[in-house]
Amino acid sequence: PIGARADRKGFEAWKKHFGKTYSPGEESKAFETYEKNAQVIDIMNDDPEDGAIYAESPFSDITLEEFQARLLSFRYDVEPARAP
């Protein structure tokens, strides 16, 4: 779906679509983050000068900081090849 629905019904549909499950303790934090991200998606889609269309993703339940730590922190830790 285009955009996001920042409520419990939207969260449940998003969870089903992306196959997300949580423990009871994790669910409330995931929902809170999903709500905030859904609001940001809607704000970004309302910008008439931005031609992009923003929508939910499998990462809609994590913060920007969590996304950066999990997915953008790749460390290339291989020794360079030695010349023969």
RARA-V391995 format. One record per backbone hydrogen bond with DSSP energy under -1.0 kcal/mol. CO is the residue of the C=O (numbers start at 1). NH is the residue of the N-H. E is the energy in kcal/mol with one decimal. If there is no record, write none. Layout:
BEGIN
co:CO nh:NH e:E
co:CO nh:NH e:E
END
This chain:
BEGIN
co:3 nh:56 e:-1.1
co:5 nh:7 e:-2.2
co:7 nh:11 e:-2.4
co:8 nh:12 e:-2.5
co:9 nh:13 e:-2.1
co:10 nh:14 e:-2.6
co:11 nh:15 e:-2.8
co:12 nh:16 e:-2.1
co:13 nh:17 e:-2.5
co:14 nh:18 e:-2.3
co:15 nh:20 e:-2.4
co:23 nh:27 e:-2.2
co:26 nh:30 e:-2.5
co:27 nh:31 e:-2.7
co:28 nh:32 e:-2.2
co:29 nh:33 e:-2.5
co:30 nh:34 e:-2.7
co:31 nh:35 e:-2.8
co:32 nh:36 e:-2.0
co:33 nh:37 e:-2.7
co:34 nh:38 e:-2.8
co:35 nh:39 e:-2.0
co:36 nh:40 e:-1.9
co:37 nh:41 e:-2.4
co:38 nh:42 e:-2.2
co:39 nh:43 e:-2.3
co:40 nh:44 e:-2.7
co:41 nh:45 e:-2.3
co:42 nh:46 e:-1.2
co:44 nh:47 e:-1.1
co:47 nh:50 e:-1.3
co:54 nh:3 e:-1.3
co:57 nh:60 e:-1.7
co:59 nh:62 e:-1.8
co:63 nh:67 e:-2.6
co:64 nh:68 e:-2.7
co:65 nh:69 e:-2.3
co:66 nh:70 e:-2.5
co:67 nh:71 e:-2.9
co:68 nh:72 e:-1.6
co:75 nh:77 e:-1.1
END
